Amino acid sequence: MAISRRELILRGSALASLATLAACQKPDASAFKAVDITGADYAKELALTDADGKPRRLADFKGKVTVVFFGFTQCPDVCPTTMLELAQVKKALGADGDKVQGIFVTIDPERDTAEVLKAYVSNFSPDFVALRGTVEETKAAAKQFKIFYAKVPGKTEGSYSMDHTAGSYVFDAQGRIRLFTRYGTGVEALQHDLRILLKQG
């Protein structure tokens, strides 16, 4: 039985609609798991000193996908977990892991000396960089990154812990702010997002 030209057009349109619907329903492999903050007007500058006493800026790390985390070395859970997960992601990425830079910024410069910081980050990866500043410089850096932190008195006189924002900022290889990844997102999600940024170059 012959099919009219009009019927062929209608069938073609129906198939195209189904294909479009299927495409819409298919998960986007390029979608970030973290919060996409591309174009944000904050987290643009970071000028502190590394554990070797060398002044460092964000621009120094262009060419690598850079993950910046604010924490303190006496943190019992969030900080070591975050740094360990980043180290695991670097390892899982193989050769591409060399293109990922981890930066740990202390919010507790009074206790986190250069020596303490150097030993701390080297426990996770030999190429992680630790940054610190004066109390005022730390406040300015935290404000630039919208990081909250505050001392919490301990059980003994003079002792304290630190409450702080539990998340990391991710910059692409061009030095542009791209993502905010919340604590607890996990290794697989971070690896997924870093792969996307590494492919983008």
C-alpha positions in Angstrom: 0.0 0.0 0.0 1.4 3.3 -1.1 2.2 6.0 1.6 1.3 9.5 0.7 4.0 12.3 0.9 2.1 14.0 3.7 2.1 10.8 5.8 5.8 10.4 5.3 6.4 13.9 6.5 4.2 13.3 9.6 6.0 10.0 10.4 9.4 11.8 10.0 8.3 14.6 12.3 7.1 12.0 14.9 10.5 10.2 14.8 12.4 13.5 15.1 10.3 14.4 18.1 11.0 11.0 19.7 14.7 11.4 19.1 14.7 14.9 20.6 12.8 13.6 23.6 15.3 10.8 24.1 18.2 13.3 23.8 16.6 15.4 26.5 16.1 12.5 28.8 19.7 11.2 28.4 22.0 12.2 31.3 24.5 14.9 30.3 27.9 13.4 30.9 29.4 16.9 30.8 27.2 18.3 33.7 29.2 19.1 36.8 28.4 17.4 40.1 29.6 20.4 42.1 28.0 23.9 42.1 28.9 25.7 38.9 30.0 29.2 39.8 31.6 30.1 36.5 31.8 33.9 36.2 31.5 34.5 40.0 32.7 38.0 41.2 34.5 36.5 44.2 37.4 34.1 44.7 39.4 36.1 42.2 42.6 36.7 44.2 44.7 34.8 46.7 48.1 36.3 47.8 49.7 34.5 50.7 53.0 32.9 51.5 53.8 29.2 51.0 55.5 26.9 53.6 58.9 27.8 52.1 58.3 31.5 52.7 57.7 32.3 49.0 54.8 34.7 48.1 52.2 32.9 46.0 49.3 34.1 43.9 46.5 32.2 42.0 48.1 33.2 38.7 51.2 31.1 39.7 49.1 27.9 39.2 47.7 28.7 35.7 48.0 25.7 33.4 46.7 23.4 36.1 43.2 22.7 37.4 43.5 24.1 40.9 41.5 23.1 44.0 41.6 25.5 46.9 40.5 24.5 50.4 40.5 26.6 53.6 41.1 24.6 56.8 43.4 24.0 59.8 45.9 21.2 60.6 44.3 20.3 63.9 40.9 19.7 62.2 39.8 16.2 63.2 37.6 15.2 60.2 36.6 17.6 57.4 40.1 18.9 56.5 42.0 15.6 56.4 39.1 13.9 54.6 39.0 16.6 51.9 42.8 16.5 51.3 42.8 12.7 51.2 40.0 12.6 48.7 41.8 15.1 46.5 45.0 13.0 46.7 43.0 9.9 45.7 41.5 11.7 42.7 44.9 12.8 41.6 46.1 9.2 41.7 43.0 7.9 39.9 43.5 10.4 37.1 46.8 8.8 36.2 49.1 11.1 34.1 46.4 13.8 34.2 46.8 13.9 37.9 50.0 15.9 37.4 47.8 18.7 36.0 45.8 19.0 39.2 47.1 21.3 42.0 45.9 21.1 45.5 46.1 24.2 47.7 45.5 24.2 51.5 45.0 27.6 53.1 45.2 27.7 56.9 42.6 29.7 58.8 44.6 29.1 62.0 48.0 30.9 61.3 48.6 31.2 65.0 49.1 27.5 65.4 49.8 26.4 61.8 53.4 27.5 61.3 55.2 27.0 58.0 56.8 23.9 59.3 53.6 22.4 60.5 51.8 23.1 57.2 54.6 21.7 55.1 54.5 18.4 57.1 50.7 18.3 57.0 50.2 18.7 53.2 53.1 16.4 52.4 51.2 13.6 54.2 48.6 13.7 51.3 50.7 14.6 48.3 54.2 15.9 47.8 53.1 18.6 45.3 50.2 20.0 47.4 50.9 23.6 48.4 50.1 25.1 51.9 49.5 28.8 52.2 49.4 31.0 55.3 49.3 34.7 56.1 49.0 37.0 59.1 45.7 37.0 61.0 44.6 40.0 59.0 45.8 38.6 55.7 43.9 35.4 56.5 40.7 37.3 57.2 41.1 39.2 53.9 41.6 36.0 51.9 38.6 34.3 53.6 36.4 37.3 52.8 37.5 37.2 49.1 36.5 33.6 49.0 33.3 34.0 51.1 34.7 31.6 53.7 33.3 31.6 57.2 35.5 30.7 60.1 35.5 31.3 63.9 37.3 30.0 67.0 35.4 27.7 69.2 36.7 27.5 72.8 37.9 24.1 73.9 37.5 22.2 77.2 40.7 23.5 78.7 41.8 27.1 79.2 43.4 28.5 76.1 42.5 25.6 73.8 40.2 26.0 70.8 39.0 24.5 67.6 37.8 26.2 64.4 34.4 26.2 62.8 34.7 26.9 59.0 33.1 26.5 55.6 33.5 22.9 54.5 34.0 23.1 50.8 36.6 23.6 48.0 36.9 26.0 45.1 38.0 24.7 41.8 39.7 26.8 39.1 40.3 25.7 35.5 43.6 25.7 33.8 43.1 29.3 32.6 42.8 30.4 36.2 39.1 31.0 36.1 36.8 30.2 39.0 34.5 27.4 38.0 33.1 25.2 40.8 32.3 25.1 44.5 32.4 21.5 45.7 30.7 20.8 49.0 32.2 18.5 51.7 30.9 15.0 51.4 30.4 15.0 47.7 32.9 12.2 47.4 35.8 11.1 45.3 33.8 9.9 42.2 32.0 13.2 41.8 35.2 15.3 42.2 37.0 13.0 39.7 34.1 13.4 37.2 34.3 17.2 37.4 38.0 17.5 37.2 38.1 15.3 34.1 35.7 17.7 32.4 37.9 20.7 33.3 41.0 18.9 32.2 39.5 18.1 28.8 38.5 21.7 28.4 42.1 22.8 29.0 
